[in-house]
Amino acid sequence: MSIPRNPLGIETFSDPIKTQKIIDVLMDQVERGIDSQGNAFSLFQTAILLEDKVRERTRTLEGTLRDLEDANRALSKAKTEIETAQTRLMEAIESISEGFAQFDSDDNLVLSNSKFKELWPGIEAIAQPGVSFEVLSRWTVEQGLISDLGQDVDVEEWLHLRLLRHRLPVEPLVVQLSTGRWLQITERTTRDGGTVGIYTDISEIKRSEEVRREQELAEKSILLQSTLDNIMQGVSVFDKDRKLVAWNDRFVDLLDLPEWLARPGVSFAEYLCYRCEKGDYGIDGAQAVAVRLDSADKAKSLYLEQTLSNGTVLEVRRDPMPQGGFVTTYADITDRKVAAEQLRESKENLEKRVAERTAELTSVNAKLRQEIDERTRMAEALRAAKAEAEDANLSKTKFLAAASHDLLQPLNAARLFVSALSERQLPEKEGGFVSRIDGALASVEGLLGTLLDISKFDAGVVSVEEADFCIGDLLFSLEQEYRSIALDAELELRVVQSATMVRSDPGLLGRILRNFVTNAIRYTKQGRVLIGCRRTRESARIEVWDTGVGIPGACLSEIFEEFQQFNIPQHLKEKSFGLGLAIVARIARILDHRIDVRSEEGKGSVFSIEIPLSPSRFASRLPEPAFFAPSDNIPGSFVVVVENEESILVGMRELLEGWGCTVVTATGPAMALPELKHAGRLPDMVVADFHLDDGEDGLAAIHHLRKACAHDMPAIVITADRSAEILQFVRDNGYPVLKKPIKPAKLRALMSHMLTEEIAPI
């Protein structure tokens, strides 16, 4: 037992008796060291102080000794735990079925298990902690434990590559040992820069793979032999050493080979010599054998036809294989050669017959050429006639589209006169005549408008203005427009709203849907009309359902043609012309939208159109339909009408005066100014035709009158020109536009609305 010492070098004990003895000895030494002149009392005080210091130092040393003992116990415990952990680690490593080796950051061996040493016989002598990985690797190579180095691989180069893979491990390394074992070495880098290697014995796996490969090779050999035995050609296969390895029975039969020559291992030279002796190569057999051996040595392809000694003609093809060797096929073409000879003889006979027939055919060909020339002239005449007919049809269409202004002007005047008459008190008989004339004019107007629309579509003058919009806006507009019409017909109109975004021309699409809805209401006596939108993955399908009379199934393909009508209800007073769906078909073609119809006679129909979905989330807002509230402010209004057609001026005067208006008519603004000056009041409204005489237009006339009167009175533009450019130009200038023939009710509603806004208080 070691005795602890304090900083003064004095031994201390925890026993009080020993401490007291030490104190007594110290006191005795003090007393003896006092000279005769010393003071006994001062010496006693010194002894007391010394005793106190000794006791204090003793207590300090005792505390230090206890701390040291605690530290020794903790250290002993930690050492025990480390030894236990190391023991368990070694046991765990030893329990691993694979070889294990760990190397530090300096690539020196730290520890390994017995399985590692077992895999490398004799390595126990050097596989001690501290030995480097390079030394171990070199030892395995020098001892001949690695058997797959290869003949051309240098030992130093192999060691260099092995060290690189050890320091930068990526994927497992598989090596074959001279003991017959196969090892898979998997290495990983540790956090401190060292390396851990797992050495797995995969010999059984390798043997299983070898057995499997041998089985596969045997199966392939059987399959190859079966294939060879079942083909019509003779086949022989020689390996890279020019030894026979495979053949079929057809090969033996065609060449009439003996059994000793048709066996594995027979050389190519023996085969050639036998055939040479047999006479298959003719009188120059030795040279033929030399040529064939040379081409086989140079791995060249070969193709030839050969006649055997028995008269059989063979087609011989020889092709080299990638791993060496070659495959030769033998096809019996004797019948083909005989047939070729027969064909040659037949050809000679045919040439004679052809020469005899040539003279006959020459005269026939001359007649045929004459007939062909005549048919060519007829075809040219037909093409010219067709082109002329197409040009005439196009000219007619363009003329009809361009002549709309002149056609609608007299019709507009007639409608104005009839409207003026219908608003007067007439005898019952004359009133009936006026009503019938009005209906006839309305029919003519509808037919003419439809024909003009068809001509525009056929002439290709209708432009498509596509936009992204919400289909719900268009459906809402249809609901507002047709609700009162459906109520008058005692039908239920239901519109299923939708927020689907689509891409199309809103105006043309709305025209198609209005035609569908109009027909649905027209041909439905009782029940309801349903309008809705179904969304698919790439498109939206708008459908109009009705409970009307339906369409016969045999007629569904004809309803989109001109002047086609089926199942016209008896309750209809007015008959249509069967042109609405023809226009629908033309608009759908222009928009590239697919239309469809389903119907059951007596139960109703479903008309639908498919529209592409919009790729954008943002939509153009469709204009809200205008609804004008009736007003009583038209009577007493002062209206100026500017129109270059005298009959229309008279008709407008009669119509407006019948409404209680004061009217000034003129063919131009210059003629209207004296009348206005004579009237002594400013006009309340101007109604001007767009096309006037001398190249003037209604917009300039309105501007001239406003400037002369110093008053921006409201104005309406009327026109028989239905081109989209003119209508848009008028709207862009801020004027409402009405198309001729003018509907008096629509004119009165628009005038009432504009006059109401004009006099409304600010």
Stockholm file with secondary structure:
# STOCKHOLM 1.0

chainA/1-762         MSIPRNPLGIETFSDPIKTQKIIDVLMDQVERGIDSQGNAFSLFQTAILLEDKVRERTRTLEGTLRDLEDANRALSKAKTEIETAQTRLMEAIESISEGFAQFDSDDNLVLSNSKFKELWPGIEAIAQPGVSFEVLSRWTVEQGLISDLGQDVDVEEWLHLRLLRHRLPVEPLVVQLSTGRWLQITERTTRDGGTVGIYTDISEIKRSEEVRREQELAEKSILLQSTLDNIMQGVSVFDKDRKLVAWNDRFVDLLDLPEWLARPGVSFAEYLCYRCEKGDYGIDGAQAVAVRLDSADKAKSLYLEQTLSNGTVLEVRRDPMPQGGFVTTYADITDRKVAAEQLRESKENLEKRVAERTAELTSVNAKLRQEIDERTRMAEALRAAKAEAEDANLSKTKFLAAASHDLLQPLNAARLFVSALSERQLPEKEGGFVSRIDGALASVEGLLGTLLDISKFDAGVVSVEEADFCIGDLLFSLEQEYRSIALDAELELRVVQSATMVRSDPGLLGRILRNFVTNAIRYTKQGRVLIGCRRTRESARIEVWDTGVGIPGACLSEIFEEFQQFNIPQHLKEKSFGLGLAIVARIARILDHRIDVRSEEGKGSVFSIEIPLSPSRFASRLPEPAFFAPSDNIPGSFVVVVENEESILVGMRELLEGWGCTVVTATGPAMALPELKHAGRLPDMVVADFHLDDGEDGLAAIHHLRKACAHDMPAIVITADRSAEILQFVRDNGYPVLKKPIKPAKLRALMSHMLTEEIAPI
#=GR chainA/1-762 SS CCCCBCTTSCBCCSCHHHHHHHHHHHHHHHHHTCCTTCCHHHHHHHHHHHHHHHHHHHHHHHHHHHHHHHHHHHHHHHHHHHHHHHHHHHHHHHHCSSEEEEECTTSBEEEECHHHHHHSTTGGGTCCTTCBHHHHHHHHHHTTCBCCSCTTCCHHHHHHHHHHHHHSCCSCEEEEBTTSCEEEEEEEECTTSCEEEEEEECHHHHHHHHHHHHHHHHHHHHHHHHHHHTSSSEEEEECTTSBEEEECHHHHHHHTCCGGGSSTTCBHHHHHHHHHHHTTTGGGHHHHHHHHHHHHHTTCCEEEEEECTTSCEEEEEEEECTTSCEEEEEEECHHHHHHHHHHHHHHHHHHHHHHHHHHHHHHHHHHHHHHHHHHHHHHHHHHHHHHHHHHHHHHHHHHHHHTHHHHHHHHHHHHHHHHHHHTSCCCHHHHHHHHHHHHHHHHHHHHHHHHHHHHHHHHTCCCCCCEEEEHHHHHHHHHHHHHHHHHHTTCEEEECCCCCEEEECHHHHHHHHHHHHHHHHHTCSSSEEEEEEEECSSEEEEEEEECSCCCCGGGTTTTTSTTCCCSCCTTCSSCCCSCHHHHHHHHHHHHTCEEEEEEETTTEEEEEEEEEBCSCSCCCCCCCCCCCCCCSCSTTCEEEEECSCHHHHHHHHHHHHHTTCEEEEESSHHHHHHHHHHHTSCCSEEEEESBCGGGCBHHHHHHHHHHHHTCCCCEEEEESCCCHHHHHHHHHTTCCEEESSCCHHHHHHHHHHHHHHHHSCC
#=GC SS_cons         CCCCBCTTSCBCCSCHHHHHHHHHHHHHHHHHTCCTTCCHHHHHHHHHHHHHHHHHHHHHHHHHHHHHHHHHHHHHHHHHHHHHHHHHHHHHHHHCSSEEEEECTTSBEEEECHHHHHHSTTGGGTCCTTCBHHHHHHHHHHTTCBCCSCTTCCHHHHHHHHHHHHHSCCSCEEEEBTTSCEEEEEEEECTTSCEEEEEEECHHHHHHHHHHHHHHHHHHHHHHHHHHHTSSSEEEEECTTSBEEEECHHHHHHHTCCGGGSSTTCBHHHHHHHHHHHTTTGGGHHHHHHHHHHHHHTTCCEEEEEECTTSCEEEEEEEECTTSCEEEEEEECHHHHHHHHHHHHHHHHHHHHHHHHHHHHHHHHHHHHHHHHHHHHHHHHHHHHHHHHHHHHHHHHHHHHHTHHHHHHHHHHHHHHHHHHHTSCCCHHHHHHHHHHHHHHHHHHHHHHHHHHHHHHHHTCCCCCCEEEEHHHHHHHHHHHHHHHHHHTTCEEEECCCCCEEEECHHHHHHHHHHHHHHHHHTCSSSEEEEEEEECSSEEEEEEEECSCCCCGGGTTTTTSTTCCCSCCTTCSSCCCSCHHHHHHHHHHHHTCEEEEEEETTTEEEEEEEEEBCSCSCCCCCCCCCCCCCCSCSTTCEEEEECSCHHHHHHHHHHHHHTTCEEEEESSHHHHHHHHHHHTSCCSEEEEESBCGGGCBHHHHHHHHHHHHTCCCCEEEEESCCCHHHHHHHHHTTCCEEESSCCHHHHHHHHHHHHHHHHSCC
//
